[in-house]
Amino acid sequence: MKINWLSNNYYLLVFLLILSYSVKGQNNFIPQSKKKCGIPSNGKIQSFRDNQNWGYGYDSLIVDLDRWDSYSFVTIDSIGATVQNRAIWELTISENAEANSNHRIYIHARTHPGEEESFWVTNEIINILISESPFAEFVRSNCIFHIIPMYNPDGVELGYPRENANGIDIESGWDDIPLEPEVAVLKNRFSNLMLSVPNPVKIALNMHSAYSCTRYFVFHDEVGTSENYAILEQQFIGGIQSFFPGGFENWDYFVSWTSGTPDQYPESWWWMNHGENVMALTYEDMNCEQAGLYDSTANAILRGICDYIGLNYINISDENGNHPAGFSLGQNYPNPFNAITLIPYTTIMPGRVTITILDIMGHEVLQLVNSDHNVGKYFVKWDGTNRYKRQVGSGIYFYRIQAGLINKTRKMLLIQ
């Protein structure tokens, strides 16, 4: 009997195919320790993220799209298709998406399917933006947010850690010829928004999650950008840190582009085409068992974005003016300040009050107040010199008032 060669060597072919894919998926053999993001390097992925779509699949996204679409200020469109013809869905969130004066922000997530933490942060950004809070209403009235929750749905459905359906890492394929379909779609969308509207994109965030159990932004050195852009990056990252003390690493935690400007990343495209006009950065969330606090992370990112683009919402209270904790904390003055500033606060219920100064990483600098208070208006002075036997340098600090289990924090800037 004649035996078919293909049938006789089936297992050999399967082995060769698996070997070929594993080599192709190693991103040209770049050591995992050198990659800026990805699944944990020890390969121990919790039950393969429940053995399905890394924990959140395309079907889950479709369900969420239906829910998000029920809001009058949310518009959902497909901006194109993937290799396997899945739609790449984009949300536009704004009270007036046609307003020429509104600030435009772009966020895309889940380029690497195994980094689903990037989706959960993005999901919380969406939840805040569609909420009924005064802050959300303020942002929707002044901004236009474009958000892609799942940029690489093929890779998600196939269970690939980093690649699209063609086995290509589309994060680093922005200089490929020809472009992968997903890259071509997003690049075309970016180009249209920058050329066809009077208010182009000001901030573009590329959401990922890193090997290390930390939250940080990938900083682009001035060698690959410009001295002024490096300063703007520090301001942007520092502003976000200020709303989540201790939650993010400092701006210099991961410094890239130290030998020039690469051409293979989305941020490369932004810089080479629009320079300092667009703050384009990669954000890396935690990729470990300790990952979480997505709501705090999203809140800090949104408020930092507003600070950077100059939106003043300081008088808008998410509590609609109510202070259930029995106190209020005013903004220090002057601010910024050199050496000495005054911190006003009001108690409308008697009790113990503590006021603490924190640095940008959330570490305690000193305690200014720790005593019982009657109802009334107060202020406390902080001398940023060595009067309290602890010299501090210029930078962003926080002051936190606490009564019982309730606390409120504000930021201030010391310039010496």
N, C-alpha and C positions, 0 to 999 in steps of 0.2 A: 504494500500500500504506500502511495506517495504521501508524505507528510508535508503539509504547508510549512514553509520556513518561518513565517510570521507567527504561526501558532506555536511552533516548537520553541521559539525564542521569546515568547511573550514576557516571561518574568525578567529576562535580560533587558528587554526594551523598556519595561516599566522602571527598572532600576536606573537605566541611563537617563530617562526623562526626569525622574526625581532628582538625580544628581545634577542634571543640567539646570533645573529650576532653582535648586538650592544655591548653585554658584551665581546664577543671574540675580538672585534676591539678596546677595551679600553686598550690594552697592559697591561693586568693583573692589571688594575685599578691603574696604575702609574699616579699620578696627572699630568695634562697637564703642569703645571708650572715647573715640574721637568724634562720633556723631553727636549732633546737638540735641537729638531727641530720639525716642523710640521705645519699644517694649523693654522691660527690665533685662539687663544684660545677662543675668543668670538663666534666662529662658524659662523660669518657673512662673508661668502665667496661670492665674487661678482658674482651674478647670477649663482652660482655653477660653476664658471669659464666658463661662457657662456653655461652652461648646457651640455657641451660636452667635455669629456676627459680632464677636468681641463685646457682647453685652447690650448692644443697641443696634438694631438692623434697619434696613430700608423700609420694611413694613411699619416699624415703630415710627419712623419719620413721617410716613404718609398719614398715620393717625394724628400725629402732632400738627401736621400741616393743616388738616381739617379743623382742628381746634383753634389754631392761631388765625386762620382765615375768617373766623367768626367775628373778629374785632374790626370795627369800621376803619381804624387807622392802620391796618395791616393789609398789604397787597402781596400776593404770592404769584411768582411767575417762574417758568423754566427758562434759563438763559442758554440752554444747549443740552447736549447729550454726551454720554460716556462711550467708551469702546463697545460695551454691550447694550447700548441704546437706552440706558436709564437716564431719566431727566435729572439735571442738576438744578435744584430748587433754590430760589433766592427770595427772602423776605425783605420787603421794604416797609419800615415802621416810621410813621410820621403823621402828625395831624394835618400837614399840608405838604405832600411830597413834591408839589410843583412850585413851592415858594423859592424864589431866587436868592433870598437872603439867608435861608437855613444852611447850617453847617452839615456837610456830608461826610459820613464815616462808613468805611467798609470793613467787614469782618468775615473771614472764611475759616472753617474748621474741618477737622477730620480728613486732612490730606493723607495722613498715615492712619489706616483703619485701627491699628492696635493702640492708638493714643486716644481712646474714647473719653478720657478726662477732659480733653479739649472741647468735646461736645458738651459735657456737663457744665463747664464754665459758660460756654456760649448759650446754653439752654437757660441758665440763670440770668444772663444778660437779657435774653428775650423776656423772661418772666418779669423782670423789673420794668422793662420798657412797656409791657402791656398791662401793668398794674394800674390801680386807681390812685396811687400815691401822688401827692403834690409834686414830688421830684420827677416822677415819670411823666406827668402831664407837662411839666416845664420843659423836659428834654424833648418830648415829642413835638412841642410847639416851636422849638428852636433848632431842631436837628432832623436830618434824614439818615436813618440807619439802613444800610444794605447788609444782610446777613445770609451767608450760605452755611447751614448747619452741618451738611455732609457733602464735601467736595468730591470725595472718591467713593461713591456708593458701590461700584463694582468690587473694589478691594474689600469693602466691608462685607458684602454678601459672599465673596469667595474666601473670606477668612485670612486674607493676606496681611501681614504685619505692616508693610510699608508701600506695596506696589499697587498699580492699577491692573486691569485685566490683561494687559500686555506684559506684565511683569516688570514695569518701569516705575521707578521712584519719581513721581511727577512733582515732588517738591524741588528737586534739583535738575529738572529737565526744561527749564525756560530758555535754554540756548540750543536745544536739540533741533535738528533738521531731518525730517519734518517734526513738528510739534505733536505731542500726544493730544488726542481730542480734548481732554479735560483742560490742559494748559492753554490750548488755542481758544477755548470757550472763555476762560477767565481773563486771558490777556485781551481778548476782543472787548469784553465787558468793561475792563479797566480803561481801555483806550476810548471807548464811547463816552464814558462818564467824564473823562478828562477833557474831551474835545467838543462834546455836543451840549453841554449844560453850562450856564453862567456861574454856577457854584460847584466846582469840581471837588473831588475827594480831598480832604485835609488829613485824615488819619486812616491808615490801612493796617489792620492787625491780622496776623497769620497765626492761628491758634494751634498749639501742639502740646505735648507733654513729654518731659525729659526722663532720661534714665535715673538721674539723681532725684532724691526725695525732697525737692525744693521747688519754689516758684520763682521764676525770674524772666527777664527780657534779654534777648540776645542783642548785645550792644555792638554797634558798628563803629569801629575806630575811625578817627579823623583821617588816618592814612588812606582809608577806602572811601571816605565821604568828604567832610570838610570840618574845620575847627568849629565853625558856627553850628553845624548840624550836630556835632558831638555834644555841644552845650545844650542844644534843644532836646536831645535824647535824655540827658541827665535831668533836665527840668521835667520832662514828661514822666520818666520812671519815678523820680522822686515825688512828684505829685500823686501818683497812684499809691506809692508806699505810704504816704501820709494818711490815707484813709483806711489802711489795714496795717497798723504798726506791728512789726515782727512777722508779717505774712509773706513779704517778698524779700529776695536777696537784693543787695545794693546793685547799682547800675554796672559796676565793674566786675560782677561775679562771673560773667561769661562774655569776654571781649573777642569780637571777630573782625575780619577785614583788616588785620594788622599789616598785611603786606600788599594791599591794594583792593580794588573793587572786583569781586567775582561777577560772572555773568550768568550763572545758572539758577538763581533763586528769584522768587517773586519780588523780594526787596531790592534785588539787583535791578530789575526792570524799573521799579519805581524811582530808584536813585538816578539811573542813567537817563531816564526820560523826564523826570520832574524835580530832581534834586531836593533842595530844602523846602519846597512847597508842600511836600507830603511827608508826614511822620509815619514811615512804614517799618514795622518791627515784627519780629517773631516773638510770641509769648510761649513760654514753656511751663505748663502746670506740673504738679507732682505725678509720677507714674509708679506708685508703690502702694502698699497696704494702708499707709497713713494718709493717702489722698482724701480730700474732702474740703469742707468749708467753701464749696463752690459759690454759695450765695455771697459770702463776705468778699471773695475774690472778684466776683462780677460787680458788686457794688463799688469796690475800690477802683476798678478799671473804668466804670462809667463816670464816676465822679472825677477821676483823674483826667478823663477825656474832656469833660466840661471845663475843668480848670485850665487845661492846655489851650483850648480854643477861645478862652476868655468869656465863658458864660458865667454870669454872677447870679448864683441862686442862694446866696448866704442867708437871705431873709426868709427863705421858704422852709417851713418845718414839716417834716413827715408826720408829726403828731398834730398838725393843724393848730398849732399854738398851745396845745395842752401839755402840761408837764406832770404826768402821773407820779413821777418819782419825788415830787415835792421840792424841786429846785430847778433853776435854769442856769445855764452857763453862757455868758456873753463873750464876744470876741475881744481878745486883748488889745490894748492900745498903748503906744503906737504899735503898728505892725505893717511892715518889718520894723525891728527896733535894734538899737545899739546899746547894749548893756542892760537897760532897765525898761520894764514894761509893766502895766497894770492889768490884772485879770478880774473882771467884774462877775459877780454871781449873786443869785437871789434864792432864798429859801422861803417857801410858803408853808412849810411844816417844820416843827422843831425836830432836832435829831443830830446825830454825829455826821460831820462832813469831812472828807479828806480830799485834798487837791494835790496831785502828783505831777511832776515834770518827767516826761519820757523822751528818749532819743528816737531817731527814725526807725530803729530796729525793735522798739518797744521796751528797751531796758530802762529801768528807773534811774533818773539822774538825781532827784531829791524829792522830798515831800515838803510842800509848802504849808499845808494846813492839815491838822488832825485834831478836831475838837468838836464839842457839842455847840450847836447853834440854835438861837431863837429865830422866829420869823423875821425877815428883814433883808435889806440889800447890803452887800459887802463887796470889798475888793481886796486883793492881795497883790503885793509887789514881788516881781522876780528880778533879781539882779544877776545877769548872765556872766558877770565877772567872777572873781574868786572870793566874793564876800561870804559865800557859804562853804568856803574851803574846798571848792571843787571847780576848777577852771573848765569851761566848755568852749568849744569852737563854733565858728559860724555854721549855720545850716538850719534845717527844718527840725523843729521840736513839737511836742504835743503837751497839752495840759489836760488832765483828766479829773473831773469831779465825781465823787462817789458817795452815795448814801444808801446804806444797806446793800441790796443786790443790784441796784440800778446805777448806771454810770453814763456819763456823756463826755466826749472827747472833742477837742478842737486843735487845730494846728497853728503854729506861729513860726516866723522866720527871724532868726538872730543873725545880724550882720555886724562883724567886728572889724 
